[in-house]
Amino acid sequence: MNSAVISVGSNIEPEKNVERAREIISSQERLVSVSRFVKTRPVGLKDQPDFLNGAFLIETEKDADELRASLKAIEKRLGRKRTSEKY
């Protein structure tokens, strides 16, 4: 069994998206602990809503590459659109 800390954050319907991410992750992995979540201001591209950020501690049978692929699939399922624009 492997342990992993997953950084979680959103600035698009953050309460809804963070909760939905917790539900999906906990249906696939053993959710051990959830951090306190805090609102933070955006860095770089400042003309956007504040973020809600925190972390989940999980236990998983997956290795790092499998877990990363699983998390990317969850992001896609929740509507994350990756763009080339950063900050």
Number of C-alpha atoms within 10 A of each C-alpha: 7 10 15 16 13 16 11 16 20 18 18 16 11 17 14 11 19 21 11 14 19 16 12 14 18 15 10 11 15 14 18 13 12 14 12 9 15 11 14 13 13 14 11 8 9 10 9 11 14 17 20 20 18 17 17 19 17 19 16 16 12 15 12 12 9 11 16 13 11 15 16 13 13 16 15 12 11 14 11 13 7 9 6 5 6 7 8
